[in-house]
Amino acid sequence: MAGVKDYLNSKVSDNREKIEYHVEQILKLIGEDSTREGLLETPARVTRMYEEIFGGYEVDPRDVLGVTFDENHEELVIVKDIVYYSQCEHHMAPFFGKVHIGYIPSGKIVGLSKMARLVEAVTRRLQVQERITSQIADILTEAVAPHGVMVVVEGEHLCMCSRGVKKPGSKTVTSAVRGSFRDNPAQRAEFLSLVKE
């Protein structure tokens, strides 16, 4: 993803030969000819893909927010439409969508690009959308102790769209509400209205 630090999973790199072997075995077990021209490089491609899509395991999400800044701004800050890609831990199928993060600082702010890095660190691993939502809210709350945090995550899950009930286009929306957003309906409404714009 352009502009976002790339994390590569070193465990995948360290186990490249084993992973490639097992991918080749899966191809055979599902009835494919792993020596077919189009599949010759597939085990290596899948392994390189795993390095990238599971790169979140290389970083502690709490560390990506980095330095905070003292700033006497106590009004709503929103970073919205942060695109993410993750893998469902139940089926290892992709899911993707957008994350919207809002917080009301209490004397400390984080760099705006760090929000995108936080999303990457949390999503580039086997996950469920509900956990992604809570982890982002909790980590931001721990890092800057804001008055309040609200996170909304939208996702389209291929485990639901391309298999099982097969409902393409359906979206899952999750939210996490912390601090003043819990007790103040006006703050929640302001965040939601700005996210919808």
Secondary structure, DSSP 8 states (H G I E B T S, - for coil): -TTS-----HHHHHTHHHHHHHHHHHHHHTT--TTSGGGTTHHHHHHHHHHHHTGGGGS-GGGTT--EEE----S-EEEEEEEEEEEETTT--EEEEEEEEEEE-SSEEE-HHHHHHHHHHHHSSEE-HHHHHHHHHHHHHHHH--SEEEEEEEEEEHHHHSSTT--TT--EEEEEEEEHHHH-HHHHHHHHHHHH-
